Amino acid sequence: MVNWQGTTEDTSIQKPLLSRIYRFVVDESTFYRVHLTAFTFIPLIFSAIFYGLNGPTAVGFVDSMFLCYSAMTVTGLTTVNLSTLTVLQQLILYFLMSIVGTLIYSVG
């Protein structure tokens, strides 16, 4: 079988799964896909951490997701009083607002 580089390769030999995943990511990743993935999974991961850092005033997981996605998009929307959050939760929101500037300014 001839591949895209014009060389032949033996298809009877299975490549390891990680190697195939790596090749897929390298071949199929575009600027748009990388940023879409970042805007999807970074707030999702940080919302789980945010939820785990609940203090005296508990914040629900849905509210944690809303706050993290709102911070990531720098919309300023909130469902809870931000002064009741713990310092670590406020730092997570600040961090998410800070990294979005890096992602947005990399476009221009």
Secondary structure, DSSP 8 states (H G I E B T S, - for coil): -B-TTS-B--TTS---HHHHHHHHHHHH--HHHHHHHHHHHHHHHHHHHHHHT--SS---HHHHHHHHHHHHHT----SS-GGGS-HHHHHHHHHHHHHHHHHHHTT-
